[in-house]
Amino acid sequence: LNIAALSLAIIAAMSFGLAAGWFFETVIIRPVYHDHLRQILITMGALIVSEQIILAIWGGTPITVLRPQFLEGAWIIGDVSIEIYRIFAFGLGLAVFIGLYLVLNRTRLGLLVRAGVENREMVEALGFRIDRLFIGVFMVGSALAAVGGAMWAGYETLITPALGGEMMIVVFIVVIIGGLGSIEGTLLGALLVGLTANYVGFLAPKLALASNMILMTAILLWRPNGLRPAVK
């Protein structure tokens, strides 16, 4: 029953993410596809509006999220204690990464996505409906973001209207460090940000808040396009 409840929660999050991604891409993002600054501004504006809608409907009181019983507790390995929920989240994230990597690099669909990013006009000239393909990519990205939000809520055991805003800066840092549009770069960026924040927080707590910014600055001075940019 616990596994079924968790599966239903993830499916519900993905379903809402797909629908929200379709609406957001079709109505808001598509008119400003060729203006990256407007895309960023309108995305941040949509986040603010979404938070206010949540506040208006459900209020600002945090909602407690109970973890499934089989994800409670920790595994003891020598002197190290590792939460079972963290292991589950890592496994799920690894499965998603492998799936995305295989689709983008080993399938015809992935080839079309990468070709559309590199030269959209040429792909359209060959007769492919690149607009529909990009809508699908945006919807899948929104669905995976919703799954990430569900997993983070289970980790924090709380849901608040500010959940997205709290993570936005960290997400931007991860993407910038890894390189825009790069799956492998995003994974590297996430690992670096997570490990750096934990080690700096342990060794020099006063620098913990600035550790991610310092890391991003150092990497951009070395590699301005990120560690593994999709477009070189």
C-alpha positions in Angstrom: 0.0 0.0 0.0 2.9 2.4 0.8 4.5 1.7 -2.6 1.1 2.1 -4.4 0.5 5.4 -2.6 4.0 6.7 -3.5 3.6 5.6 -7.1 0.2 7.4 -7.4 1.7 10.6 -5.9 4.5 10.5 -8.5 2.1 9.8 -11.3 -0.2 12.6 -10.2 2.7 15.0 -10.1 3.9 14.0 -13.5 0.3 14.3 -15.0 0.0 17.8 -13.6 3.5 18.7 -14.8 2.6 17.5 -18.3 -0.6 19.6 -18.4 1.1 22.7 -16.9 4.1 22.3 -19.3 1.7 22.2 -22.3 -0.1 25.3 -21.2 3.0 27.3 -20.2 4.9 26.5 -23.5 1.9 27.1 -25.7 0.5 30.3 -24.1 3.5 32.0 -22.5 6.9 30.8 -23.8 6.2 30.3 -27.5 5.7 34.1 -28.3 9.2 34.8 -26.8 11.1 31.8 -28.1 13.8 34.0 -29.8 14.3 36.4 -26.9 16.2 34.6 -24.1 16.0 37.5 -21.7 12.2 37.7 -22.0 12.0 34.0 -21.5 13.9 34.3 -18.2 11.8 37.3 -17.0 8.5 35.8 -18.0 9.4 32.5 -16.3 10.2 34.2 -13.0 7.0 36.2 -13.3 5.0 33.0 -13.8 6.6 31.6 -10.7 5.5 34.6 -8.7 1.9 34.4 -10.1 1.8 30.6 -9.4 2.8 31.1 -5.8 0.1 33.7 -5.3 -2.5 31.4 -6.9 -1.5 28.7 -4.4 -1.7 31.1 -1.5 -5.2 32.3 -2.7 -6.5 28.7 -3.0 -4.8 26.7 -0.2 -3.4 29.4 2.1 0.2 29.7 3.4 0.0 27.1 6.1 2.7 24.4 5.5 1.2 20.9 4.8 2.9 17.9 6.4 3.9 15.1 4.0 4.3 11.7 5.5 6.9 9.4 4.0 6.0 5.8 3.2 7.0 3.5 6.0 9.5 1.5 3.9 11.5 4.7 3.2 11.8 5.6 6.9 15.0 5.0 8.9 18.6 4.6 7.8 21.2 2.1 6.8 24.2 1.8 8.9 27.4 1.0 7.0 30.4 1.0 9.4 30.4 4.5 11.0 28.2 6.0 8.3 24.5 6.4 8.5 22.6 6.9 5.2 18.9 7.7 5.1 16.9 5.2 3.1 14.9 8.1 1.5 18.2 9.6 0.1 19.2 6.3 -1.4 15.7 6.0 -3.0 15.9 9.5 -4.3 19.4 8.9 -5.7 18.3 5.7 -7.4 15.2 7.4 -9.0 17.3 10.3 -10.2 19.9 7.9 -11.7 17.2 6.0 -13.5 15.8 9.2 -14.9 19.3 10.4 -16.0 20.0 7.0 -17.8 16.6 7.1 -19.5 17.1 10.7 -20.8 20.7 10.0 -21.9 19.6 6.9 -23.8 16.6 8.7 -25.5 18.7 11.7 -26.5 21.8 9.8 -27.7 20.5 6.4 -28.9 17.1 7.0 -30.5 15.8 8.7 -33.6 13.6 11.0 -31.5 16.7 12.2 -29.5 18.5 12.8 -32.8 15.7 15.0 -34.0 15.7 16.9 -30.7 19.4 17.6 -30.9 19.2 18.5 -34.6 16.3 20.9 -33.9 18.3 22.7 -31.3 21.3 23.0 -33.6 19.5 24.0 -36.8 15.8 24.3 -36.4 15.2 25.6 -40.0 17.0 22.7 -41.6 15.0 20.1 -39.6 11.7 21.8 -40.6 12.8 21.9 -44.2 13.2 18.1 -44.1 9.5 17.9 -43.2 9.5 17.4 -39.5 7.1 19.2 -37.2 9.7 20.6 -34.8 7.1 22.8 -33.0 5.2 19.6 -31.8 8.5 18.0 -30.8 9.6 21.0 -28.7 6.2 21.1 -27.0 6.7 17.4 -26.1 10.2 18.1 -24.8 8.9 21.0 -22.7 6.1 18.9 -21.3 8.5 16.1 -20.3 10.8 18.6 -18.6 7.9 20.0 -16.6 6.8 16.5 -15.6 10.3 15.7 -14.4 10.4 19.0 -12.5 7.1 18.0 -10.8 8.6 14.6 -9.8 11.6 16.5 -8.3 9.2 18.7 -6.4 7.3 15.6 -5.0 10.6 14.0 -4.0 11.8 17.2 -2.3 8.5 17.5 -0.4 9.0 14.0 0.9 12.5 14.8 1.9 11.5 18.0 3.7 8.2 16.4 4.9 6.5 19.7 4.2 4.8 21.5 1.3 4.8 25.3 1.2 3.9 27.8 -1.5 7.5 28.9 -1.6 8.9 25.5 -2.4 9.7 26.4 -6.0 11.2 29.8 -5.2 13.5 28.3 -2.5 15.0 25.9 -5.0 15.2 28.3 -8.0 18.6 29.8 -7.3 20.2 26.5 -6.7 18.7 25.1 -9.9 20.0 28.0 -11.9 23.5 27.5 -10.4 23.5 23.8 -11.2 22.4 24.4 -14.8 25.0 27.2 -15.3 27.8 25.2 -13.8 26.9 22.1 -16.0 26.3 24.0 -19.2 23.0 25.0 -20.8 21.1 22.1 -22.4 23.5 19.4 -21.2 22.1 16.4 -19.3 25.6 15.2 -18.3 26.6 18.7 -17.3 23.5 19.1 -15.1 24.4 15.8 -13.3 28.0 17.0 -12.7 26.7 20.4 -11.5 24.3 18.9 -9.1 26.9 16.6 -7.6 29.4 19.4 -7.2 26.9 21.8 -5.7 25.6 19.2 -3.2 29.0 18.0 -2.1 30.5 21.5 -1.9 27.6 22.8 0.2 27.9 19.9 2.6 31.7 20.0 3.0 31.9 23.8 3.3 29.0 23.8 5.8 30.9 21.3 7.9 34.4 22.8 7.6 33.5 26.5 7.5 29.9 27.1 8.4 30.1 30.9 7.8 30.9 30.3 4.2 28.1 27.8 3.6 25.7 30.3 2.2 28.2 31.7 -0.3 29.8 28.3 -1.3 27.6 27.8 -4.3 28.2 31.3 -5.7 32.0 30.8 -5.1 31.9 27.5 -6.9 30.0 28.9 -9.9 32.3 31.8 -10.2 35.4 29.6 -10.1 34.1 27.2 -12.7 32.9 30.0 -15.1 36.3 31.7 -14.8 37.8 28.3 -16.0 35.1 27.3 -18.4 32.7 30.2 -19.3 30.2 27.9 -21.0 30.0 25.4 -18.2 31.6 22.0 -17.6 29.7 20.1 -20.4 27.8 22.6 -22.6 25.5 21.1 -25.2 26.5 23.6 -27.8 30.2 24.2 -28.2 
